[in-house]
């Protein structure tokens, strides 16, 4: 645990400094985009914060490759470097979009290129969690295509939810923290002599990088992570999810209280449930209007909360709480009896749903002419 925390601390320190540097460069060169109608800010702010997150990730990964215990992850394993190569590509694409506002299909091609780099030289989905037995994928082509598709989907899900100051970074910290604790717990209880794990390391570094970035991005934000930061977060979370899913056949998750095969599939979706929900709703909403799924609008979950009357900060905190319920609820399935967890999660969700919708009901109940 200590080495993972040290890697997170390294990432946080470097990301904080890197984000400060990106702020200075962005403001000095006036690398801004015009304010759009759907934007929640009224001042010109640089979107180069993703560079700070990236340098934190890069520095911590390099330090980890030469550090006690965690360096074993890199021994005869090119996956971390394949993930880094994909990260370089997606950050470059994101920075280009944050500065030049490139066409959606060009960005999608860049996402696909980064995802295929990770799938070919990094990690692959070789197992599909299924009940009663996992499905093993023998075809490399199928493995690569499924992995790339998962990465592209996750990148866009995180990108879609990045609309309020501190939202995407905070969701990544909460979700990544839940993912980190589960991956660490699984390997801590593994009888193997080597308990180091790539998924655990990736989540520790991601959480640290986002912690270093968040002080610059908390409302009122001084810099945004932009597409480069949001897509990088999605790529790292998806890569860690693929690693965890690939460990099903190893028996690592057999301690999960009678539901061994469902935990690895629950975990990534629980951690990313809010971004994925927002992505799904956006695709349905835009397609129903005859628009491209990638066209922008002001109908995301965070927009709805602000429209209900919540302040910027309160809306972000509300989404943090929802992320905690869903992410740590998914983690709890690996530790406690599923019946108990299900009851607690449903009860917490119902309470939070009532709290979330309270402004709507109070606003309607006070309309003139209503009793």
Buried (B, 14 or more C-beta within 10 A) or exposed (E): EEBBEBBBBBBBBBBBBBBBBBBEEBBEEEBBBEEEEEBBBEEEBBBBBBBBBBBBBBBBBEBBBEBEBBBBBBEEEEBBBBBBBBBBBBBBBBBBBBBEEBEBEEBBEBBBBBBBBBBBBBBBBBBBBEEEEBEEBEEEEBBBBBBBBBBBBBBBBBBBBBBBBBBBBBBBBBBBBBBBBBBBBBBEEBEEEEBBBBBBBBBBBBBBBBBBBBBBBBBEBBBBBBBBBBBBBBBBBBBBBBBBBBBBBEEBBEBBBEBBBBBBBBBBEBBBBBBBBBBEBBBEBBEEEEEEEBEBEBBBBBBBBBEBEBEBBBBBBBBBBBBBBBBBBBBBBBBEEBEEBEEBBEEBBEEBEEEBEEBEEEEEEEEEEEE
